[in-house]
C-alpha cells in the first residue's frame, strides 16, 4: 500500500494537476495553472477500533508535505507508534526525506480535556 507507485497514482487521480502540482504550478490548459499548496497542520483523531484509519490519512498527509498531529486512541497508541517507528528507523539509515517527514509527525495521546490537546 505504501509505495511510490501507489502514492503517485493516488495523487494523480485525486489532484487536478496530478502529483507534480504539490511541488510547483502545473499547466492544466492553455494559460491556466494549478498548484496544490499545503494546508498547514493536519490533526487526525481516528476512531478507537480501527488502526488503519490512523496511519492511512497520516501517511498521505506526510507524503503531501504537511505537518501531521496524530492522536490515536489509548487502546491503539502502541500499535500506531510501532507502525511509525519504521519512519524513524529510516532517519537512522539516512534515507532521503525521512528526517523531514519524521520531524513533521507527532504521534501522541491526549485526554479529551487536555490543555495541550486544546492548544494544538
Secondary structure, 3 states (H helix, E strand, C coil): CCCHHHHHHHHHHHCCCCHHHHCCCEEEECCEEECCCCCCEEEECCCCCCCHHHHHHHHHHHHCCCEEEECCCCCCHHHHHHHHHHHHHHHHCCCCCHHHHHHCEEECCCCCCCHHHHHC
